[in-house]
Amino acid sequence: MKTKVIFLAVVAVFVFVGYYHERLLDMVGQPQLLLDAVLAATRLAEFSLIAVGLNVLVLLAAATIEILGVGWSNSSLQRLLFKRSGTATADLWCWVLSILNLYDLFVLIFSFGLFYVLTSFLFHTVGEFQLITFVESPVLQLLIIFVLSDLKHYVWHRFMHKMPFWELHKYHHSATEMNLITTSRGHFIEKGFLTIFDAIMFIVLGAPAEFFVVLVFAREFYSFLLHSNLSWSLGWVGKYILISPLDHRLHHGMADAYFDKNYGTFFIWWDKIFGSYCRATEKVEIGVKNSSYNEIGFWRSMVLGTQEFLAASTKVGLK
């Protein structure tokens, strides 16, 4: 396995250097240009305390709703602050890295820049269609982008349940308890694949940057609730419009019957249209069978997930 990792790392670096060789040559002897490029590629240049504050406020708003629903003793905040288990610690690592804009830095490191090359290649070869500009109303633009973004996330989610990509997404499912911030739990390379889906959607639609701010915080708020301890079915809303916390918990269920059910992250329509919906009637045991992720620590989990993904990719390739 170590030989395969080294080989793939060399290939990824070769592709990165080959694609950006002209820009890299321009940076020789100009460390500031190199630093600016790294900050832009990893989104560290976008870091702001205001964004961190907004993320914390959104989390606290969702946490307040959870506490009102299940009580302080059963809440995520109580566990995260005072009874932090291995699975909660992993959630916390992911959430902190995410709000500090450090996640993309490690996506770049773990993939040796390969995802950055792929997204850049897509933009330069395909171009931008910006179909959303054909819609004049900003409100209608936002509504269309919101709905199609949710569809994109549904497709990506199903994609990550296929081999070999499941070996990455399995880390998210290895959580053995639901915390609000379990939504942030994910492997670095999995996030890399999500950037490809995001890039394709942006190429097709295009959208003002402020639209994506609205999308991110709206989805983040609802994702917090989906990964909370709330056992709400949401009544008719959960039946016809939104995926409910109870239905999403079923998606995290350990039983094989739940593996390919309830992929939705906001609307319930996609699961019903594509036949992946399963109504949840009670809480289920969550987690992944025979997983060691919560015992070996966050960084070793990232390495292990990478190794298992490469091993599964080799098997799929040989088939």
Buried (B, 14 or more C-beta within 10 A) or exposed (E): EEEEEEEBBEEBEEBBEEBBEEEBEEBEEEEEBBEEBEBEBBBBBEBEEEBBEBBEEBBEEBBEBBBEBBEEEBBBBBBBEEEEBBBBBBBBBBBBBBBBBBBBBBBBEBBBBBBBBBBBEBEEEEEEEEEBEEBEEEEEBBEBBBBBBBBBBBBBBBBBBEEBBBBBBBBBBBBBBBBBBBBBBBBBBBBBBBBBBBBBBBBBBBBEEEBBEBBBBBBBBBBBBBBBBBBBBBEEEBBEEBBBBBBBBBBBBBEEEBEBBBBBBBBBBBBEEBEBBBEBEEEBEBBBEEBEBBEBBBEEBBEBBBBBBBBBBBEEEEE
